Amino acid sequence: MQKLLVAALFTISLATAVLAQDPVKVDPKHYKVEFENAQVRVLRINYGPHEKSIMHRHPNAVAIFVTDSSTTFTFPKGEPQQMTNKAGETRWTPAGLHLPENTGDQPFEVILVELKSKPVPKTVKKPAPPAATPKQ
């Protein structure tokens, strides 16, 4: 019984680790790094007609659609979400775990700019005090 419990916990922890994988590492057929520095990573994403990825995670990002696309995103919890985009559109994509599928009859291409740094908190600068004018 104890061996069964240990095996089940190991399987669950392994599945969790796989679910949070970097798409470039787990699905290099569809994801290619075009540029990377300390602030961003830019991915080129290409899917053929009716191709499907595996569950993976992205940080907050901006998607730029190079071609028209028709996709379905499956999430660990909740209903799948269908999305249609036109070439030239941009879209904010919050961080999350998903499994994308090209549901269209044409290939599609997207540039995804993933943000690495945390947002900088807004600070309010106090205006500088007026300069003192010398007495004459």
Secondary structure, DSSP 8 states (H G I E B T S, - for coil): -HHHHHHHHHHHHHHHHHHT--HHHH-TTTEEEEEE-SSEEEEEEEE-TT-B---EEE-SEEEEESS-EEEEEE-SSS--EEEEE-TT-EEEE-SEEEEEEE-SSS-EEEEEEEE-S-------------------
